[in-house]
Amino acid sequence: MSCGENISFFPKRHTPKYSSLTSIILKNYLPAVIWSLVILVLSAKAGINLPESWFDLIAMDKLGHFGVYGLLTVAILWGNHKNEVPLTTKSAIFAVFLAGGYGICMELMQYFFFPGRYFEYLDIIANIIGAICGFAFFKYLYIKFT
């Protein structure tokens, strides 16, 4: 150590270069984020609510819920794949729970915050089944093409 060296008890701050890594990770989830916003907008719009019957379970409304949340699960799993997160039981369950939980939140928001929209248990069931089938579809494509 020389006489003219500046001695400090605190080391110089090192700024890690996380910003570029974080932006890459977030960029890979951008389709899932955009699709979540589309779901939010569609959930907020006032729609036609038909009376419930046994046939309502397979009505177009339920098929829409099924497809929308299946696609959300695929988008989440695609983001995982692009970020090199392996397709494991844990990552699949997380994606299905995330999409299904978002579906439950949207139904609750419709009930509490969006006039003209209603909470429906059958919609939640369709959301969750769609999320599970979205995982199955992604797994099929994953196995086929990787």
PLY file of the C-alpha trace (Angstrom):
ply
format ascii 1.0
element vertex 146
property float x
property float y
property float z
element edge 145
property int vertex1
property int vertex2
end_header
0.00 0.00 0.00
1.44 3.33 -0.98
1.28 6.49 1.05
-1.03 8.34 -1.37
-3.70 5.58 -1.67
-7.19 6.43 -0.58
-8.27 4.03 2.16
-11.96 3.40 2.55
-13.83 1.10 4.86
-16.58 0.73 2.28
-15.83 -1.00 -1.01
-16.71 0.72 -4.26
-20.23 0.04 -5.38
-20.46 -2.55 -8.06
-23.49 -2.16 -10.26
-24.42 -5.55 -11.67
-25.66 -5.68 -15.23
-29.03 -7.14 -14.34
-30.96 -4.65 -16.40
-30.16 -6.39 -19.69
-30.77 -9.85 -18.23
-34.03 -8.73 -16.66
-35.23 -7.19 -19.91
-34.49 -10.42 -21.77
-36.37 -12.48 -19.19
-39.35 -10.10 -19.23
-39.33 -9.95 -23.02
-39.85 -13.72 -23.12
-42.98 -13.37 -20.99
-44.35 -10.46 -23.04
-46.89 -12.63 -24.93
-48.32 -13.86 -21.60
-48.48 -10.30 -20.22
-50.18 -8.95 -23.35
-52.65 -11.83 -23.39
-53.41 -11.21 -19.69
-54.23 -7.59 -20.55
-56.49 -8.75 -23.40
-58.30 -11.00 -20.93
-58.67 -8.06 -18.53
-60.20 -5.87 -21.24
-62.56 -8.65 -22.38
-63.57 -9.35 -18.77
-64.37 -5.69 -18.15
-66.63 -5.33 -21.18
-70.33 -5.74 -20.50
-71.65 -8.84 -22.18
-74.81 -10.79 -22.66
-75.52 -13.09 -19.74
-77.76 -15.99 -20.59
-79.70 -17.91 -17.93
-77.80 -20.91 -16.63
-78.87 -24.39 -17.65
-77.15 -27.76 -17.99
-76.37 -26.91 -21.59
-74.57 -23.77 -20.42
-71.57 -25.92 -19.47
-70.81 -26.50 -23.16
-72.07 -23.14 -24.41
-69.89 -20.90 -26.58
-69.16 -18.72 -23.56
-67.54 -21.63 -21.74
-65.59 -22.66 -24.84
-64.28 -19.09 -24.98
-63.14 -19.27 -21.36
-61.57 -22.65 -22.05
-59.59 -21.36 -25.04
-58.55 -18.04 -23.53
-57.05 -19.56 -20.39
-55.55 -22.48 -22.30
-53.72 -19.97 -24.48
-52.59 -18.05 -21.38
-51.05 -21.24 -19.97
-49.29 -21.91 -23.28
-47.91 -18.34 -23.29
-46.60 -18.73 -19.72
-44.98 -22.06 -20.53
-43.50 -20.58 -23.74
-41.92 -17.84 -21.63
-40.52 -20.51 -19.33
-39.14 -22.41 -22.31
-37.50 -19.29 -23.78
-35.94 -18.58 -20.36
-34.63 -22.16 -20.26
-36.86 -23.19 -17.38
-37.24 -26.97 -17.76
-40.72 -28.37 -18.22
-41.12 -30.13 -14.89
-44.17 -31.03 -12.86
-43.46 -28.05 -10.60
-43.20 -25.53 -13.47
-46.31 -26.96 -15.13
-48.35 -26.81 -11.93
-47.16 -23.25 -11.37
-48.25 -22.21 -14.88
-51.67 -23.87 -14.52
-52.19 -22.33 -11.06
-51.11 -18.92 -12.34
-53.53 -19.02 -15.29
-56.35 -20.57 -13.22
-55.78 -18.11 -10.37
-55.89 -15.23 -12.82
-59.20 -16.62 -14.09
-60.60 -16.72 -10.56
-59.40 -13.15 -9.95
-61.09 -12.00 -13.16
-64.38 -13.58 -12.07
-64.13 -11.87 -8.67
-63.31 -8.54 -10.35
-66.35 -8.94 -12.59
-68.50 -9.45 -9.51
-67.11 -6.57 -7.47
-65.93 -3.95 -9.96
-67.45 -4.37 -13.43
-71.11 -3.35 -13.74
-73.12 -5.60 -16.00
-70.79 -8.55 -15.42
-71.48 -11.49 -13.12
-69.54 -14.09 -11.16
-70.08 -17.62 -12.51
-68.70 -20.84 -11.06
-68.98 -22.54 -14.44
-66.68 -19.90 -15.91
-64.08 -20.71 -13.26
-64.37 -24.41 -14.05
-63.94 -23.68 -17.77
-60.92 -21.46 -17.01
-59.20 -24.16 -14.97
-59.97 -26.95 -17.45
-58.68 -24.70 -20.24
-55.47 -24.04 -18.30
-54.93 -27.77 -17.76
-55.57 -28.53 -21.43
-53.25 -25.66 -22.40
-50.51 -27.42 -20.44
-51.32 -30.74 -22.15
-51.17 -29.05 -25.57
-47.86 -27.35 -24.75
-46.41 -30.63 -23.44
-47.46 -32.38 -26.64
-45.74 -29.73 -28.77
-42.72 -29.70 -26.44
-42.22 -33.45 -26.76
-42.86 -33.43 -30.49
-40.48 -30.60 -31.39
-37.67 -30.79 -28.81
0 1
1 2
2 3
3 4
4 5
5 6
6 7
7 8
8 9
9 10
10 11
11 12
12 13
13 14
14 15
15 16
16 17
17 18
18 19
19 20
20 21
21 22
22 23
23 24
24 25
25 26
26 27
27 28
28 29
29 30
30 31
31 32
32 33
33 34
34 35
35 36
36 37
37 38
38 39
39 40
40 41
41 42
42 43
43 44
44 45
45 46
46 47
47 48
48 49
49 50
50 51
51 52
52 53
53 54
54 55
55 56
56 57
57 58
58 59
59 60
60 61
61 62
62 63
63 64
64 65
65 66
66 67
67 68
68 69
69 70
70 71
71 72
72 73
73 74
74 75
75 76
76 77
77 78
78 79
79 80
80 81
81 82
82 83
83 84
84 85
85 86
86 87
87 88
88 89
89 90
90 91
91 92
92 93
93 94
94 95
95 96
96 97
97 98
98 99
99 100
100 101
101 102
102 103
103 104
104 105
105 106
106 107
107 108
108 109
109 110
110 111
111 112
112 113
113 114
114 115
115 116
116 117
117 118
118 119
119 120
120 121
121 122
122 123
123 124
124 125
125 126
126 127
127 128
128 129
129 130
130 131
131 132
132 133
133 134
134 135
135 136
136 137
137 138
138 139
139 140
140 141
141 142
142 143
143 144
144 145
